[in-house]
């Protein structure tokens, strides 16, 4: 069975009504989750999720909370894989 690993990241959004920004720093802002995007195709989702999560933990420890991502594995039907010409080879 084939799985797709999906990811989404957090984006810094300027929430100041007047959109003030001083030297790259917003007067008020918040981190908002972005849309889900395809990341990886696999037949072993537990291993790949562990890999991506550990890699993200390193990025967060080096760059801060703004580098945080979420990961999720979703099953895709074999028929969908056969009909999609852009599907990369399975890992």
PDB file of N, CA, C and O in Angstrom:
ATOM      1  N   UNK A   1       0.843  -1.175   0.000  1.00  0.00           N
ATOM      2  CA  UNK A   1       0.000   0.000   0.000  1.00  0.00           C
ATOM      3  C   UNK A   1       0.893   1.246   0.000  1.00  0.00           C
ATOM      4  O   UNK A   1       1.901   1.298   0.705  1.00  0.00           O
ATOM      5  N   UNK A   2       0.521   2.212  -0.774  1.00  0.00           N
ATOM      6  CA  UNK A   2       1.316   3.423  -0.920  1.00  0.00           C
ATOM      7  C   UNK A   2       0.753   4.542  -0.051  1.00  0.00           C
ATOM      8  O   UNK A   2      -0.460   4.697   0.092  1.00  0.00           O
ATOM      9  N   UNK A   3       1.658   5.306   0.517  1.00  0.00           N
ATOM     10  CA  UNK A   3       1.282   6.454   1.350  1.00  0.00           C
ATOM     11  C   UNK A   3       1.930   7.721   0.807  1.00  0.00           C
ATOM     12  O   UNK A   3       2.982   7.674   0.169  1.00  0.00           O
ATOM     13  N   UNK A   4       1.299   8.827   1.064  1.00  0.00           N
ATOM     14  CA  UNK A   4       1.893  10.133   0.765  1.00  0.00           C
ATOM     15  C   UNK A   4       2.166  10.806   2.100  1.00  0.00           C
ATOM     16  O   UNK A   4       1.300  10.838   2.975  1.00  0.00           O
ATOM     17  N   UNK A   5       3.365  11.341   2.254  1.00  0.00           N
ATOM     18  CA  UNK A   5       3.688  12.139   3.432  1.00  0.00           C
ATOM     19  C   UNK A   5       3.360  13.587   3.087  1.00  0.00           C
ATOM     20  O   UNK A   5       3.872  14.135   2.112  1.00  0.00           O
ATOM     21  N   UNK A   6       2.508  14.193   3.891  1.00  0.00           N
ATOM     22  CA  UNK A   6       2.106  15.584   3.709  1.00  0.00           C
ATOM     23  C   UNK A   6       2.779  16.436   4.771  1.00  0.00           C
ATOM     24  O   UNK A   6       3.073  15.952   5.864  1.00  0.00           O
ATOM     25  N   UNK A   7       3.021  17.688   4.458  1.00  0.00           N
ATOM     26  CA  UNK A   7       3.628  18.603   5.421  1.00  0.00           C
ATOM     27  C   UNK A   7       2.981  19.980   5.302  1.00  0.00           C
ATOM     28  O   UNK A   7       2.428  20.349   4.266  1.00  0.00           O
ATOM     29  N   UNK A   8       3.071  20.711   6.382  1.00  0.00           N
ATOM     30  CA  UNK A   8       2.694  22.127   6.358  1.00  0.00           C
ATOM     31  C   UNK A   8       3.596  22.856   7.326  1.00  0.00           C
ATOM     32  O   UNK A   8       4.045  22.292   8.324  1.00  0.00           O
ATOM     33  N   UNK A   9       3.858  24.114   7.024  1.00  0.00           N
ATOM     34  CA  UNK A   9       4.763  24.896   7.854  1.00  0.00           C
ATOM     35  C   UNK A   9       4.071  26.141   8.380  1.00  0.00           C
ATOM     36  O   UNK A   9       2.991  26.522   7.929  1.00  0.00           O
ATOM     37  N   UNK A  10       4.719  26.747   9.333  1.00  0.00           N
ATOM     38  CA  UNK A  10       4.175  27.961   9.936  1.00  0.00           C
ATOM     39  C   UNK A  10       4.770  29.173   9.243  1.00  0.00           C
ATOM     40  O   UNK A  10       5.950  29.188   8.894  1.00  0.00           O
ATOM     41  N   UNK A  11       3.938  30.191   9.047  1.00  0.00           N
ATOM     42  CA  UNK A  11       4.358  31.438   8.415  1.00  0.00           C
ATOM     43  C   UNK A  11       4.116  32.579   9.391  1.00  0.00           C
ATOM     44  O   UNK A  11       3.112  32.595  10.104  1.00  0.00           O
ATOM     45  N   UNK A  12       5.031  33.525   9.421  1.00  0.00           N
ATOM     46  CA  UNK A  12       4.873  34.712  10.251  1.00  0.00           C
ATOM     47  C   UNK A  12       3.967  35.701   9.516  1.00  0.00           C
ATOM     48  O   UNK A  12       4.265  36.117   8.396  1.00  0.00           O
ATOM     49  N   UNK A  13       2.873  36.066  10.152  1.00  0.00           N
ATOM     50  CA  UNK A  13       1.888  36.964   9.538  1.00  0.00           C
ATOM     51  C   UNK A  13       1.826  38.255  10.350  1.00  0.00           C
ATOM     52  O   UNK A  13       1.683  38.228  11.573  1.00  0.00           O
ATOM     53  N   UNK A  14       1.934  39.374   9.657  1.00  0.00           N
ATOM     54  CA  UNK A  14       1.831  40.681  10.291  1.00  0.00           C
ATOM     55  C   UNK A  14       0.358  40.926  10.641  1.00  0.00           C
ATOM     56  O   UNK A  14      -0.484  41.028   9.748  1.00  0.00           O
ATOM     57  N   UNK A  15       0.050  41.020  11.938  1.00  0.00           N
ATOM     58  CA  UNK A  15      -1.339  41.204  12.375  1.00  0.00           C
ATOM     59  C   UNK A  15      -1.642  42.635  12.789  1.00  0.00           C
ATOM     60  O   UNK A  15      -2.737  42.917  13.275  1.00  0.00           O
ATOM     61  N   UNK A  16      -0.703  43.528  12.606  1.00  0.00           N
ATOM     62  CA  UNK A  16      -0.918  44.932  12.958  1.00  0.00           C
ATOM     63  C   UNK A  16      -1.897  45.561  11.957  1.00  0.00           C
ATOM     64  O   UNK A  16      -1.670  45.478  10.750  1.00  0.00           O
ATOM     65  N   UNK A  17      -2.976  46.184  12.433  1.00  0.00           N
ATOM     66  CA  UNK A  17      -3.948  46.787  11.508  1.00  0.00           C
ATOM     67  C   UNK A  17      -3.330  47.839  10.585  1.00  0.00           C
ATOM     68  O   UNK A  17      -3.791  48.030   9.459  1.00  0.00           O
ATOM     69  N   UNK A  18      -2.286  48.522  11.066  1.00  0.00           N
ATOM     70  CA  UNK A  18      -1.641  49.548  10.243  1.00  0.00           C
ATOM     71  C   UNK A  18      -0.462  48.994   9.443  1.00  0.00           C
ATOM     72  O   UNK A  18       0.208  49.738   8.726  1.00  0.00           O
ATOM     73  N   UNK A  19      -0.209  47.696   9.565  1.00  0.00           N
ATOM     74  CA  UNK A  19       0.875  47.007   8.845  1.00  0.00           C
ATOM     75  C   UNK A  19       2.249  47.624   9.091  1.00  0.00           C
ATOM     76  O   UNK A  19       3.076  47.702   8.183  1.00  0.00           O
ATOM     77  N   UNK A  20       2.484  48.063  10.330  1.00  0.00           N
ATOM     78  CA  UNK A  20       3.778  48.678  10.650  1.00  0.00           C
ATOM     79  C   UNK A  20       4.880  47.620  10.706  1.00  0.00           C
ATOM     80  O   UNK A  20       4.677  46.513  11.204  1.00  0.00           O
ATOM     81  N   UNK A  21       6.035  47.985  10.190  1.00  0.00           N
ATOM     82  CA  UNK A  21       7.197  47.103  10.199  1.00  0.00           C
ATOM     83  C   UNK A  21       8.444  47.977  10.343  1.00  0.00           C
ATOM     84  O   UNK A  21       8.678  48.868   9.527  1.00  0.00           O
ATOM     85  N   UNK A  22       9.242  47.719  11.383  1.00  0.00           N
ATOM     86  CA  UNK A  22      10.442  48.512  11.641  1.00  0.00           C
ATOM     87  C   UNK A  22      11.662  47.606  11.547  1.00  0.00           C
ATOM     88  O   UNK A  22      11.831  46.701  12.364  1.00  0.00           O
ATOM     89  N   UNK A  23      12.513  47.846  10.555  1.00  0.00           N
ATOM     90  CA  UNK A  23      13.734  47.064  10.355  1.00  0.00           C
ATOM     91  C   UNK A  23      13.444  45.567  10.312  1.00  0.00           C
ATOM     92  O   UNK A  23      14.193  44.775  10.884  1.00  0.00           O
ATOM     93  N   UNK A  24      12.373  45.177   9.645  1.00  0.00           N
ATOM     94  CA  UNK A  24      12.026  43.769   9.502  1.00  0.00           C
ATOM     95  C   UNK A  24      11.261  43.173  10.657  1.00  0.00           C
ATOM     96  O   UNK A  24      10.929  41.988  10.625  1.00  0.00           O
ATOM     97  N   UNK A  25      10.968  43.965  11.689  1.00  0.00           N
ATOM     98  CA  UNK A  25      10.222  43.468  12.849  1.00  0.00           C
ATOM     99  C   UNK A  25       8.822  44.068  12.831  1.00  0.00           C
ATOM    100  O   UNK A  25       8.666  45.287  12.764  1.00  0.00           O
ATOM    101  N   UNK A  26       7.812  43.219  12.891  1.00  0.00           N
ATOM    102  CA  UNK A  26       6.431  43.686  12.898  1.00  0.00           C
ATOM    103  C   UNK A  26       6.049  44.201  14.279  1.00  0.00           C
ATOM    104  O   UNK A  26       6.554  43.717  15.293  1.00  0.00           O
ATOM    105  N   UNK A  27       5.158  45.181  14.313  1.00  0.00           N
ATOM    106  CA  UNK A  27       4.650  45.700  15.580  1.00  0.00           C
ATOM    107  C   UNK A  27       3.885  44.602  16.322  1.00  0.00           C
ATOM    108  O   UNK A  27       4.028  44.456  17.535  1.00  0.00           O
ATOM    109  N   UNK A  28       3.073  43.831  15.592  1.00  0.00           N
ATOM    110  CA  UNK A  28       2.431  42.645  16.155  1.00  0.00           C
ATOM    111  C   UNK A  28       2.316  41.601  15.045  1.00  0.00           C
ATOM    112  O   UNK A  28       2.013  41.927  13.897  1.00  0.00           O
ATOM    113  N   UNK A  29       2.562  40.341  15.409  1.00  0.00           N
ATOM    114  CA  UNK A  29       2.518  39.269  14.418  1.00  0.00           C
ATOM    115  C   UNK A  29       2.206  37.954  15.118  1.00  0.00           C
ATOM    116  O   UNK A  29       2.243  37.863  16.345  1.00  0.00           O
ATOM    117  N   UNK A  30       1.895  36.933  14.314  1.00  0.00           N
ATOM    118  CA  UNK A  30       1.647  35.608  14.857  1.00  0.00           C
ATOM    119  C   UNK A  30       2.068  34.565  13.822  1.00  0.00           C
ATOM    120  O   UNK A  30       2.134  34.846  12.625  1.00  0.00           O
ATOM    121  N   UNK A  31       2.352  33.344  14.313  1.00  0.00           N
ATOM    122  CA  UNK A  31       2.678  32.232  13.434  1.00  0.00           C
ATOM    123  C   UNK A  31       1.393  31.509  13.079  1.00  0.00           C
ATOM    124  O   UNK A  31       0.635  31.109  13.963  1.00  0.00           O
ATOM    125  N   UNK A  32       1.142  31.338  11.777  1.00  0.00           N
ATOM    126  CA  UNK A  32      -0.084  30.714  11.286  1.00  0.00           C
ATOM    127  C   UNK A  32       0.302  29.509  10.429  1.00  0.00           C
ATOM    128  O   UNK A  32       1.238  29.582   9.633  1.00  0.00           O
ATOM    129  N   UNK A  33      -0.431  28.389  10.598  1.00  0.00           N
ATOM    130  CA  UNK A  33      -0.166  27.205   9.790  1.00  0.00           C
ATOM    131  C   UNK A  33      -0.595  27.442   8.355  1.00  0.00           C
ATOM    132  O   UNK A  33      -1.668  27.987   8.096  1.00  0.00           O
ATOM    133  N   UNK A  34       0.256  27.027   7.420  1.00  0.00           N
ATOM    134  CA  UNK A  34      -0.038  27.148   6.000  1.00  0.00           C
ATOM    135  C   UNK A  34      -0.785  25.925   5.480  1.00  0.00           C
ATOM    136  O   UNK A  34      -1.177  25.061   6.264  1.00  0.00           O
ATOM    137  N   UNK A  35      -0.987  25.843   4.172  1.00  0.00           N
ATOM    138  CA  UNK A  35      -1.721  24.715   3.592  1.00  0.00           C
ATOM    139  C   UNK A  35      -0.872  23.434   3.576  1.00  0.00           C
ATOM    140  O   UNK A  35       0.356  23.492   3.620  1.00  0.00           O
ATOM    141  N   UNK A  36      -1.541  22.289   3.511  1.00  0.00           N
ATOM    142  CA  UNK A  36      -0.852  20.999   3.399  1.00  0.00           C
ATOM    143  C   UNK A  36      -0.299  20.845   1.993  1.00  0.00           C
ATOM    144  O   UNK A  36      -0.952  21.203   1.013  1.00  0.00           O
ATOM    145  N   UNK A  37       0.941  20.294   1.903  1.00  0.00           N
ATOM    146  CA  UNK A  37       1.597  20.058   0.616  1.00  0.00           C
ATOM    147  C   UNK A  37       2.176  18.652   0.598  1.00  0.00           C
ATOM    148  O   UNK A  37       2.585  18.135   1.637  1.00  0.00           O
ATOM    149  N   UNK A  38       2.214  18.028  -0.581  1.00  0.00           N
ATOM    150  CA  UNK A  38       2.822  16.701  -0.712  1.00  0.00           C
ATOM    151  C   UNK A  38       4.328  16.816  -0.533  1.00  0.00           C
ATOM    152  O   UNK A  38       4.954  17.740  -1.051  1.00  0.00           O
ATOM    153  N   UNK A  39       4.907  15.866   0.207  1.00  0.00           N
ATOM    154  CA  UNK A  39       6.339  15.887   0.452  1.00  0.00           C
ATOM    155  C   UNK A  39       7.031  14.645  -0.078  1.00  0.00           C
ATOM    156  O   UNK A  39       8.100  14.746  -0.681  1.00  0.00           O
ATOM    157  N   UNK A  40       6.434  13.456   0.137  1.00  0.00           N
ATOM    158  CA  UNK A  40       7.147  12.214  -0.111  1.00  0.00           C
ATOM    159  C   UNK A  40       6.144  11.094  -0.380  1.00  0.00           C
ATOM    160  O   UNK A  40       5.056  11.087   0.196  1.00  0.00           O
ATOM    161  N   UNK A  41       6.503  10.147  -1.252  1.00  0.00           N
ATOM    162  CA  UNK A  41       5.722   8.933  -1.486  1.00  0.00           C
ATOM    163  C   UNK A  41       6.491   7.776  -0.860  1.00  0.00           C
ATOM    164  O   UNK A  41       7.711   7.702  -1.002  1.00  0.00           O
ATOM    165  N   UNK A  42       5.795   6.871  -0.167  1.00  0.00           N
ATOM    166  CA  UNK A  42       6.487   5.785   0.496  1.00  0.00           C
ATOM    167  C   UNK A  42       5.564   4.604   0.739  1.00  0.00           C
ATOM    168  O   UNK A  42       4.340   4.739   0.729  1.00  0.00           O
ATOM    169  N   UNK A  43       6.172   3.443   0.956  1.00  0.00           N
ATOM    170  CA  UNK A  43       5.414   2.264   1.375  1.00  0.00           C
ATOM    171  C   UNK A  43       5.637   1.993   2.858  1.00  0.00           C
ATOM    172  O   UNK A  43       5.003   1.106   3.428  1.00  0.00           O
ATOM    173  N   UNK A  44       6.537   2.753   3.490  1.00  0.00           N
ATOM    174  CA  UNK A  44       6.842   2.601   4.917  1.00  0.00           C
ATOM    175  C   UNK A  44       6.648   3.941   5.621  1.00  0.00           C
ATOM    176  O   UNK A  44       7.628   4.628   5.913  1.00  0.00           O
ATOM    177  N   UNK A  45       5.404   4.324   5.897  1.00  0.00           N
ATOM    178  CA  UNK A  45       5.143   5.666   6.416  1.00  0.00           C
ATOM    179  C   UNK A  45       5.713   5.931   7.809  1.00  0.00           C
ATOM    180  O   UNK A  45       6.111   7.059   8.103  1.00  0.00           O
ATOM    181  N   UNK A  46       5.760   4.910   8.675  1.00  0.00           N
ATOM    182  CA  UNK A  46       6.265   5.134  10.035  1.00  0.00           C
ATOM    183  C   UNK A  46       7.726   5.563  10.016  1.00  0.00           C
ATOM    184  O   UNK A  46       8.125   6.475  10.740  1.00  0.00           O
ATOM    185  N   UNK A  47       8.528   4.890   9.171  1.00  0.00           N
ATOM    186  CA  UNK A  47       9.951   5.225   9.077  1.00  0.00           C
ATOM    187  C   UNK A  47      10.149   6.628   8.505  1.00  0.00           C
ATOM    188  O   UNK A  47      10.967   7.397   9.010  1.00  0.00           O
ATOM    189  N   UNK A  48       9.408   6.956   7.462  1.00  0.00           N
ATOM    190  CA  UNK A  48       9.570   8.269   6.837  1.00  0.00           C
ATOM    191  C   UNK A  48       9.071   9.391   7.745  1.00  0.00           C
ATOM    192  O   UNK A  48       9.683  10.457   7.808  1.00  0.00           O
ATOM    193  N   UNK A  49       7.959   9.155   8.448  1.00  0.00           N
ATOM    194  CA  UNK A  49       7.479  10.175   9.385  1.00  0.00           C
ATOM    195  C   UNK A  49       8.499  10.417  10.488  1.00  0.00           C
ATOM    196  O   UNK A  49       8.736  11.560  10.881  1.00  0.00           O
ATOM    197  N   UNK A  50       9.101   9.343  10.987  1.00  0.00           N
ATOM    198  CA  UNK A  50      10.127   9.485  12.021  1.00  0.00           C
ATOM    199  C   UNK A  50      11.314  10.292  11.482  1.00  0.00           C
ATOM    200  O   UNK A  50      11.821  11.186  12.159  1.00  0.00           O
ATOM    201  N   UNK A  51      11.755   9.970  10.256  1.00  0.00           N
ATOM    202  CA  UNK A  51      12.872  10.690   9.648  1.00  0.00           C
ATOM    203  C   UNK A  51      12.577  12.179   9.537  1.00  0.00           C
ATOM    204  O   UNK A  51      13.375  13.006   9.978  1.00  0.00           O
ATOM    205  N   UNK A  52      11.407  12.532   8.937  1.00  0.00           N
ATOM    206  CA  UNK A  52      11.077  13.936   8.731  1.00  0.00           C
ATOM    207  C   UNK A  52      10.879  14.677  10.051  1.00  0.00           C
ATOM    208  O   UNK A  52      11.261  15.841  10.169  1.00  0.00           O
ATOM    209  N   UNK A  53      10.290  14.016  11.041  1.00  0.00           N
ATOM    210  CA  UNK A  53      10.072  14.648  12.344  1.00  0.00           C
ATOM    211  C   UNK A  53      11.401  14.933  13.043  1.00  0.00           C
ATOM    212  O   UNK A  53      11.593  16.014  13.598  1.00  0.00           O
ATOM    213  N   UNK A  54      12.319  13.962  13.016  1.00  0.00           N
ATOM    214  CA  UNK A  54      13.632  14.179  13.634  1.00  0.00           C
ATOM    215  C   UNK A  54      14.412  15.276  12.917  1.00  0.00           C
ATOM    216  O   UNK A  54      15.085  16.085  13.556  1.00  0.00           O
ATOM    217  N   UNK A  55      14.321  15.301  11.596  1.00  0.00           N
ATOM    218  CA  UNK A  55      14.999  16.345  10.828  1.00  0.00           C
ATOM    219  C   UNK A  55      14.436  17.720  11.183  1.00  0.00           C
ATOM    220  O   UNK A  55      15.187  18.688  11.308  1.00  0.00           O
ATOM    221  N   UNK A  56      13.127  17.806  11.343  1.00  0.00           N
ATOM    222  CA  UNK A  56      12.500  19.074  11.713  1.00  0.00           C
ATOM    223  C   UNK A  56      12.884  19.495  13.123  1.00  0.00           C
ATOM    224  O   UNK A  56      13.034  20.688  13.387  1.00  0.00           O
ATOM    225  N   UNK A  57      13.048  18.534  14.040  1.00  0.00           N
ATOM    226  CA  UNK A  57      13.478  18.866  15.399  1.00  0.00           C
ATOM    227  C   UNK A  57      14.844  19.550  15.393  1.00  0.00           C
ATOM    228  O   UNK A  57      15.084  20.478  16.166  1.00  0.00           O
ATOM    229  N   UNK A  58      15.735  19.087  14.521  1.00  0.00           N
ATOM    230  CA  UNK A  58      17.055  19.716  14.395  1.00  0.00           C
ATOM    231  C   UNK A  58      16.907  21.135  13.860  1.00  0.00           C
ATOM    232  O   UNK A  58      17.556  22.056  14.354  1.00  0.00           O
ATOM    233  N   UNK A  59      16.059  21.315  12.856  1.00  0.00           N
ATOM    234  CA  UNK A  59      15.845  22.646  12.277  1.00  0.00           C
ATOM    235  C   UNK A  59      15.250  23.606  13.304  1.00  0.00           C
ATOM    236  O   UNK A  59      15.652  24.767  13.367  1.00  0.00           O
ATOM    237  N   UNK A  60      14.305  23.140  14.104  1.00  0.00           N
ATOM    238  CA  UNK A  60      13.688  23.995  15.122  1.00  0.00           C
ATOM    239  C   UNK A  60      14.706  24.367  16.193  1.00  0.00           C
ATOM    240  O   UNK A  60      14.722  25.507  16.659  1.00  0.00           O
ATOM    241  N   UNK A  61      15.561  23.417  16.592  1.00  0.00           N
ATOM    242  CA  UNK A  61      16.559  23.739  17.614  1.00  0.00           C
ATOM    243  C   UNK A  61      17.583  24.748  17.107  1.00  0.00           C
ATOM    244  O   UNK A  61      18.131  25.520  17.895  1.00  0.00           O
ATOM    245  N   UNK A  62      17.853  24.753  15.785  1.00  0.00           N
ATOM    246  CA  UNK A  62      18.828  25.682  15.216  1.00  0.00           C
ATOM    247  C   UNK A  62      18.212  27.025  14.838  1.00  0.00           C
ATOM    248  O   UNK A  62      18.846  28.064  15.018  1.00  0.00           O
ATOM    249  N   UNK A  63      16.967  27.018  14.310  1.00  0.00           N
ATOM    250  CA  UNK A  63      16.383  28.241  13.774  1.00  0.00           C
ATOM    251  C   UNK A  63      15.199  28.775  14.560  1.00  0.00           C
ATOM    252  O   UNK A  63      14.741  29.886  14.292  1.00  0.00           O
ATOM    253  N   UNK A  64      14.691  28.018  15.521  1.00  0.00           N
ATOM    254  CA  UNK A  64      13.575  28.508  16.326  1.00  0.00           C
ATOM    255  C   UNK A  64      12.229  27.974  15.874  1.00  0.00           C
ATOM    256  O   UNK A  64      12.136  27.188  14.931  1.00  0.00           O
ATOM    257  N   UNK A  65      11.182  28.419  16.568  1.00  0.00           N
ATOM    258  CA  UNK A  65       9.828  27.919  16.337  1.00  0.00           C
ATOM    259  C   UNK A  65       9.299  28.209  14.934  1.00  0.00           C
ATOM    260  O   UNK A  65       8.396  27.518  14.464  1.00  0.00           O
ATOM    261  N   UNK A  66       9.837  29.201  14.272  1.00  0.00           N
ATOM    262  CA  UNK A  66       9.390  29.521  12.925  1.00  0.00           C
ATOM    263  C   UNK A  66       9.687  28.427  11.915  1.00  0.00           C
ATOM    264  O   UNK A  66       9.087  28.401  10.840  1.00  0.00           O
ATOM    265  N   UNK A  67      10.603  27.521  12.240  1.00  0.00           N
ATOM    266  CA  UNK A  67      10.966  26.425  11.342  1.00  0.00           C
ATOM    267  C   UNK A  67      10.112  25.187  11.574  1.00  0.00           C
ATOM    268  O   UNK A  67      10.293  24.178  10.893  1.00  0.00           O
ATOM    269  N   UNK A  68       9.192  25.248  12.519  1.00  0.00           N
ATOM    270  CA  UNK A  68       8.393  24.067  12.863  1.00  0.00           C
ATOM    271  C   UNK A  68       7.461  23.665  11.738  1.00  0.00           C
ATOM    272  O   UNK A  68       6.836  24.516  11.105  1.00  0.00           O
ATOM    273  N   UNK A  69       7.368  22.359  11.490  1.00  0.00           N
ATOM    274  CA  UNK A  69       6.479  21.787  10.479  1.00  0.00           C
ATOM    275  C   UNK A  69       5.676  20.665  11.101  1.00  0.00           C
ATOM    276  O   UNK A  69       6.081  20.081  12.106  1.00  0.00           O
ATOM    277  N   UNK A  70       4.536  20.365  10.501  1.00  0.00           N
ATOM    278  CA  UNK A  70       3.736  19.204  10.883  1.00  0.00           C
ATOM    279  C   UNK A  70       3.795  18.212   9.738  1.00  0.00           C
ATOM    280  O   UNK A  70       3.909  18.604   8.577  1.00  0.00           O
ATOM    281  N   UNK A  71       3.716  16.914  10.063  1.00  0.00           N
ATOM    282  CA  UNK A  71       3.761  15.855   9.061  1.00  0.00           C
ATOM    283  C   UNK A  71       2.598  14.906   9.286  1.00  0.00           C
ATOM    284  O   UNK A  71       2.149  14.702  10.414  1.00  0.00           O
ATOM    285  N   UNK A  72       2.117  14.328   8.189  1.00  0.00           N
ATOM    286  CA  UNK A  72       0.994  13.409   8.254  1.00  0.00           C
ATOM    287  C   UNK A  72       1.101  12.434   7.088  1.00  0.00           C
ATOM    288  O   UNK A  72       1.462  12.827   5.978  1.00  0.00           O
ATOM    289  N   UNK A  73       0.787  11.157   7.338  1.00  0.00           N
ATOM    290  CA  UNK A  73       0.785  10.144   6.274  1.00  0.00           C
ATOM    291  C   UNK A  73      -0.655   9.839   5.896  1.00  0.00           C
ATOM    292  O   UNK A  73      -1.509   9.647   6.761  1.00  0.00           O
ATOM    293  N   UNK A  74      -0.914   9.796   4.599  1.00  0.00           N
ATOM    294  CA  UNK A  74      -2.250   9.470   4.102  1.00  0.00           C
ATOM    295  C   UNK A  74      -2.125   8.342   3.080  1.00  0.00           C
ATOM    296  O   UNK A  74      -1.198   8.325   2.269  1.00  0.00           O
ATOM    297  N   UNK A  75      -3.048   7.422   3.128  1.00  0.00           N
ATOM    298  CA  UNK A  75      -3.055   6.296   2.186  1.00  0.00           C
ATOM    299  C   UNK A  75      -3.623   6.782   0.849  1.00  0.00           C
ATOM    300  O   UNK A  75      -4.603   7.525   0.800  1.00  0.00           O
ATOM    301  N   UNK A  76      -2.975   6.338  -0.227  1.00  0.00           N
ATOM    302  CA  UNK A  76      -3.541   6.598  -1.552  1.00  0.00           C
ATOM    303  C   UNK A  76      -3.865   5.261  -2.181  1.00  0.00           C
ATOM    304  O   UNK A  76      -3.177   4.271  -1.932  1.00  0.00           O
ATOM    305  N   UNK A  77      -4.881   5.225  -2.974  1.00  0.00           N
ATOM    306  CA  UNK A  77      -5.307   3.994  -3.633  1.00  0.00           C
ATOM    307  C   UNK A  77      -4.337   3.668  -4.766  1.00  0.00           C
ATOM    308  O   UNK A  77      -3.794   4.569  -5.406  1.00  0.00           O
ATOM    309  N   UNK A  78      -4.125   2.381  -5.008  1.00  0.00           N
ATOM    310  CA  UNK A  78      -3.221   1.939  -6.078  1.00  0.00           C
ATOM    311  C   UNK A  78      -3.692   2.453  -7.443  1.00  0.00           C
ATOM    312  O   UNK A  78      -2.867   2.740  -8.309  1.00  0.00           O
ATOM    313  N   UNK A  79      -4.994   2.570  -7.640  1.00  0.00           N
ATOM    314  CA  UNK A  79      -5.532   3.063  -8.906  1.00  0.00           C
ATOM    315  C   UNK A  79      -5.084   4.503  -9.158  1.00  0.00           C
ATOM    316  O   UNK A  79      -4.783   4.871 -10.294  1.00  0.00           O
ATOM    317  N   UNK A  80      -5.039   5.322  -8.095  1.00  0.00           N
ATOM    318  CA  UNK A  80      -4.594   6.708  -8.229  1.00  0.00           C
ATOM    319  C   UNK A  80      -3.143   6.759  -8.661  1.00  0.00           C
ATOM    320  O   UNK A  80      -2.772   7.602  -9.477  1.00  0.00           O
ATOM    321  N   UNK A  81      -2.311   5.869  -8.127  1.00  0.00           N
ATOM    322  CA  UNK A  81      -0.883   5.849  -8.453  1.00  0.00           C
ATOM    323  C   UNK A  81      -0.686   5.481  -9.918  1.00  0.00           C
ATOM    324  O   UNK A  81       0.141   6.086 -10.600  1.00  0.00           O
ATOM    325  N   UNK A  82      -1.431   4.502 -10.407  1.00  0.00           N
ATOM    326  CA  UNK A  82      -1.279   4.070 -11.801  1.00  0.00           C
ATOM    327  C   UNK A  82      -1.714   5.150 -12.772  1.00  0.00           C
ATOM    328  O   UNK A  82      -1.157   5.256 -13.865  1.00  0.00           O
ATOM    329  N   UNK A  83      -2.704   5.957 -12.392  1.00  0.00           N
ATOM    330  CA  UNK A  83      -3.220   6.983 -13.293  1.00  0.00           C
ATOM    331  C   UNK A  83      -2.427   8.285 -13.255  1.00  0.00           C
ATOM    332  O   UNK A  83      -2.619   9.138 -14.122  1.00  0.00           O
ATOM    333  N   UNK A  84      -1.557   8.460 -12.292  1.00  0.00           N
ATOM    334  CA  UNK A  84      -0.813   9.713 -12.137  1.00  0.00           C
ATOM    335  C   UNK A  84       0.585   9.557 -12.726  1.00  0.00           C
ATOM    336  O   UNK A  84       1.406   8.811 -12.192  1.00  0.00           O
ATOM    337  N   UNK A  85       0.855  10.253 -13.819  1.00  0.00           N
ATOM    338  CA  UNK A  85       2.160  10.140 -14.490  1.00  0.00           C
ATOM    339  C   UNK A  85       3.265  10.835 -13.722  1.00  0.00           C
ATOM    340  O   UNK A  85       4.438  10.563 -13.976  1.00  0.00           O
ATOM    341  N   UNK A  86       2.939  11.727 -12.786  1.00  0.00           N
ATOM    342  CA  UNK A  86       3.953  12.492 -12.064  1.00  0.00           C
ATOM    343  C   UNK A  86       4.372  11.860 -10.736  1.00  0.00           C
ATOM    344  O   UNK A  86       5.110  12.479  -9.969  1.00  0.00           O
ATOM    345  N   UNK A  87       3.921  10.654 -10.457  1.00  0.00           N
ATOM    346  CA  UNK A  87       4.249  10.004  -9.193  1.00  0.00           C
ATOM    347  C   UNK A  87       5.687   9.512  -9.246  1.00  0.00           C
ATOM    348  O   UNK A  87       6.050   8.770 -10.159  1.00  0.00           O
ATOM    349  N   UNK A  88       6.516   9.914  -8.280  1.00  0.00           N
ATOM    350  CA  UNK A  88       7.901   9.443  -8.258  1.00  0.00           C
ATOM    351  C   UNK A  88       7.970   7.972  -7.844  1.00  0.00           C
ATOM    352  O   UNK A  88       6.994   7.448  -7.307  1.00  0.00           O
ATOM    353  N   UNK A  89       9.101   7.292  -8.079  1.00  0.00           N
ATOM    354  CA  UNK A  89       9.229   5.895  -7.685  1.00  0.00           C
ATOM    355  C   UNK A  89       9.115   5.749  -6.168  1.00  0.00           C
ATOM    356  O   UNK A  89       9.458   6.665  -5.421  1.00  0.00           O
ATOM    357  N   UNK A  90       8.631   4.594  -5.724  1.00  0.00           N
ATOM    358  CA  UNK A  90       8.464   4.349  -4.288  1.00  0.00           C
ATOM    359  C   UNK A  90       9.813   4.145  -3.626  1.00  0.00           C
ATOM    360  O   UNK A  90      10.739   3.598  -4.226  1.00  0.00           O
ATOM    361  N   UNK A  91       9.914   4.599  -2.364  1.00  0.00           N
ATOM    362  CA  UNK A  91      11.171   4.420  -1.628  1.00  0.00           C
ATOM    363  C   UNK A  91      11.113   3.189  -0.772  1.00  0.00           C
ATOM    364  O   UNK A  91      12.079   2.873  -0.078  1.00  0.00           O
TER     365      UNK A  91
END
